[in-house]
Amino acid sequence: MSTTPYVSGTTRWGAAEATMRALVQDAYGSPDVLEVAAVPTPTPGPGQVRVRVAAASVNARDWHIMRGEPRLARLLDRTVFGRTAPRVAIRGTDFAGTVDAVGAGVTRWRPGDPVFGEADAALAEYVVVSQDLVARVPAGASFPQAAALPLAANTALMCLRAGDPAPGARLLINGASGGVGTFAVQLAKTMGLHVTAVCSARNAELARSLGADSVIDYGVEDFCAAPDRYDVVLDLVGNRSVRALRRLVHPGGTLVLSGGGVSGEGRYIGPLGLLVRAQLSARLPGARIVIPQALPSAERLEELASLVAAGSVTPVIDRDFDLDHGADAIRYLETEHARAKVVVTVPRADRPGAPATPQPTT
């Protein structure tokens, strides 16, 4: 571990204080603003557990916060965005690892338990989280696989439920090969849906292997111009107009919007413009439009863990990096059109040569 203390603004933490390594930033910008530095090791408060992180995964949320984009979000969400840098200096949200310490009043977990979940500052050796926002690592799953689940799989589950499809309904997923999309395809099949996946040619076989009944190559065909209509359309990209997407939905069906945005495009408004237009369009006659909020939930994490343990859902990992190359992980996700999930493993600094992808004990 580096003994150089991390400086944030005017705050300097001394080297004598217990520290851990974490991926941090002091200002908005490209992945070049990220560095692995020594920061204070967090202490669990009442009702919290501290987790020794074995693996974390990155999401589009990470580069949005890293860059402070879209810039309008800096005004709309002051809990996340500061004026010149994020409120939380450490990046990351999804993690999996082993409970290391518990705070007062914790009854659900004890040290040694393998868990996964969502919390700020996950790209670090330790993370502190409420005992009610973690679940046990699925039986048979590795820590990297468990770390791939929380935000993406929960978002996919919430989006599908918001669409409220009946068994046998026809579903189109725009962005089917991304982190949320790969889970959405699999979860849709557990619901008995007919799935049409929109992705690039290079990801067509992946979509089929996950259960997609048909695949549209967006490089060859404009899916919005096709005559087909669907009971539910799930848009995870934000590269089509609300009007075009709504035309794809049967009367009485549902258009579900979640996320989107491309680095370097729409830096000021980004996908927020699409969401605002969707809210206005929702007042007009036509297909229902919903924009679900995928809030963390231990109950849903447990449900997802059961599906993974049963073999109904399999986390797909595109590439993995170690913590020292965490900035490269976010750069890869941001610029290389990564498919499925990108994972960061966190070797133990006190055990040189320890496996970068340890297996949980059950």
N, C-alpha and C positions, 0 to 999 in steps of 0.2 A: 504494500500500500504506500502511496505517496505520503511523505510527511509534510509536504507543503500545505499550509492552511489555505482554505478557499476564501477568497475575498468577494463579497457581494455588496456593491455600493460602498457604504462606510462601515460595514460589519466585517470584523475579522475574528475567526474562531482560532483559538490557540491550539498548537500541536499537542499540548498536554491533555486536552479534552479528548474523550473517547470518540474516535472517528471511524467512518466507513467510506468506501468509494461510491461515487454516484455520478450520473451524467447530468451536468448542470449547464446553465447559461445565465449570463448577466444582461443580455440585450437581445432584442429581436434580430432575426437575420437568417441566413442560410445555415446548413449543418456545420459550417465553419465556426459558428459561435458556440458550439457545444464542446465541452471538455470533460474528461473524467478527473475528478478532484476529490480530495478528502473533505468531508463535511461531518458535522456532529451526528452520531448514531442516535436515532430517535428512541424515546422511552415510551412504552405504552401507558396510557392513562386509564381511568376507570372504564370498564367495559370494552377495552381494546386489547388486541394481541399484536405482538411484534413477530413478523415472519422473516426468517432468513431466506432471502430470495435465491432460488435456483435458476429460474428462467422468467423472462418477461417478454411480452410481445408488443410490437409497435402498431399504431393505427394512424389513419389520416389525421385524427385529432392531434397527434403529436406534432406533425409539421405545421398544422394550422396555428397551434399555440406557439411553436418555436418561431414562426415568422410574424405572428401577430396578425394573421390574415384570416378572413377579410378584415380590413382595417375598421370597418363599421362595428365589428364585434368588440373592439377595444372600448367603444362607448356603451354598447348594449350590455356587456357582461363584465362588470368591474370585479366580480369575484374571481375571475380567471385571468383577465388581462389588466396589466398595469399600463402606465403611460409609455414607458420605454422598454419594459421587460415583463414576462409573465409574473403573476403573483407568487407562484410556486416555482422556485429555480430549478428543481429536479424534474426531468421529463419522465413520461411513462405513466401507464394506468393499469395495465393487465399484468398479473404476476402469478407465480406458483412457487411454493417452497415449503419450509417446515416451520411450525410455530416454535419460536425461540424463547419468548417470555410472554407473560399475561399480566394485565392490569387488575386492579381491584374489582371484584364482582364478576369476573369472567367464570362462567360455569360450563360453557359449551366446548371449550378447547383446553388442551394442556400441551406443554412443551413436547415436541416430537411428532405432533400430528401433521400429516401432509395436507396442505390446503391450497386453494386458489381463489382469486377474486379480483376486485377492482379497488384501487385507491390511488390518490395522487402520489407522485414521487416514487414510482415503482421501478424505475431503471436505476437501482441501487442495491447494495448488499443487504440492506434491511428496509422493511416498510412497516408502518403502523396502520392498522385498520380496525374498524369496529368488529367485534366478534359476530355481529349479525350480518356482515357483508362478505363472508367467506364460506366456502363449502369444502368438503373433503375431496381430494383429488380422485377422479374416477378410477375404479379398479382396472388395472391393466394399462393405464395411460402413463406416459412419462411426464415429467415436469414441463418440458417444452410444449407437449401436446395440451396439457392443462392450461398453461399460460396463454395458449392461442384462443381459448374459449371466451373469456368473460365479456368484453365489450362487443365483439363482432357477433358471437352466437346469440347473445341476449338481444342485440339489435335485430337480428334476423327473426328471432322468435316473436318479438314485440310487433314487428312489421307484419308478419304473417297473421298474427292474431287480430291486428287492427283491420286487416283486409277481410276478416271473418268469412273465409271461403268454406263452402260445403264440400264434403268428400266428392271427388270427381271433377271439381271445378277446374277451369283452365287458368293457369297463372303464367304471366310473362315476367321475367326478371332481367332488367337492364343492368349489367354489371355483375353477371353471374359468376365470373371467375375471380372476383376480389375477395377480401377477407370476409365481409358480410355475405356476399353472394354465394360463396361455396357452402356456407352453413345454410343459407336460405334454400338452396336446391335440395339439400339433404333433409332438412326439416319439413319442407313441402311434401316430399315423398312419404314421410312418416304420417302426414295428414291425408294421404290418398289423393293428392292433386296431380293434374297433368301439367308438366313444367316445360315451358319454352325458355331456353337460356339465350341471352344475347351476349356475345363475347367475341374476341378475335379468333381468327383461324387457328392460331397456335394453342389456344386454350379450349378448342372445341372438344377434343378427346377427354380432357379433364372434366368438363361439364357433363359429358355423357357418362363417364365413369362414376360420377356422383349421383346419377339418376335422372338427368334431364331427358325428357322424351323427344325433344327436338332442339336443334341449335341454329341460331341465326348468326351468321358472320357479318358483323356490322361494317366490315371493310368492303363487302360485296353488295349487301342489301340494306336498304333503309327500312328498318322494321316499322317505323311510323307510317311509311307509305304502303305497307302491305295491306291486303283486304281483311286479314284475320282480326277477330275481336276476342277479348278475354274477359273473364269474370273479375280478375284482379290483375293489375299491373303494378309491379314493384320497381320503382326507379331509384337506383343507388348511385347514379352518375351525375345527373343534373345537366346533361348536355342536349336536352330536347325541351321544347316549350311545353307549358302546361296544356295548351290547346291541343298540340299534337299528341301528347300522352293520353289526354282524356278521350280523344277520338278512338283510341284503341280499346276502350272499355265498353262492355255491354251496358245498356241502360239498367240501372239497378246495381251495377258492379262498383268496384272501388279502385281508385288510384291512390297508391301509397308512396309517399316521398320520404327519402331519408338520406341525409348527407349530400355528397357530391362536391364538385369543385376540383380544379386542376391547379397545381402550383404554378405561379407566374401568370395566371389568367384570373381576371376578376378580383384583383388585389384589394379593391376598395369595398365592393359589395359582394362579389362571389355568389355562392349558392343562396345567400340570404334573399337576393332579388327574386329567385325562383319561388322560394317559400312564401314571400309576401304576395306575389302574383297568384300563387295557389290558394292562399287564404281568401283573396278577393274573388277568385273564380269559383270557390266553393259555395258562394252565395247565389250563383247562377244555376239554372236548371241543367241537369246532366249528371254524370257519374259522381258518386261521392268521392271527396278528396280528404285524406287523413295524413297527418304529419305526426307520427307517434314519438314519444319521448322514452328512450330506453334507459330508465333509471336502474342502478344496481339493485339486485335482489338476491339474497341467499336462496330463497325458495326456487327462483328460476335457475340459479346455478346448480342446485341439487337436481332439478329436473333435467338439465342439460347433461349433468354428470351421469345420470341414469341412462340416458340415450347413448352416451359414449360407451359406458360399461356394457350395454347390451349389443353394441356393434351397429346401431342404427345411424349413428353420426360419427364421423371420423375427422378430427382436425387435420387439415392439409397444410403443411409447412413448405413454403417455397425455398427460403434460405434461412440459415442461422448465423449469427455473429456473436462474438463474445463482448463483454461490457466495454473493454478497451476500444472496440470498434463500433460502439453504439451509435455514434454519429453517422457511420457508414450505413448502418441498418436503416436509419431514418432517410438518409439520402437515397438509398436503393428503393425504398417504398415510395418516395416522393417523385422520383424521376424515371424509374425503369419499368413502370407499369407492372409492378409485382403482382403475381397471382397468389391467391390464398393468403396465408399469413407469413409474416417475417418475425423471427424470434431472436431474442438476445439472451444468451446464457451467462450466468454469473458464477464463475469459479470461485471457490473459497480462497481468499488471499492468505489465510493462515495454513493452507494445505497446498503448497506448490505441487503442480502436477496432478491435482485432483481432477476427476472427470468433469468436463464442461457441461455435460448433460446427465446429471445424476438421476437415478430412478427413485421414485417415492416408495416408501415402505407402507404396506397396508396391513 
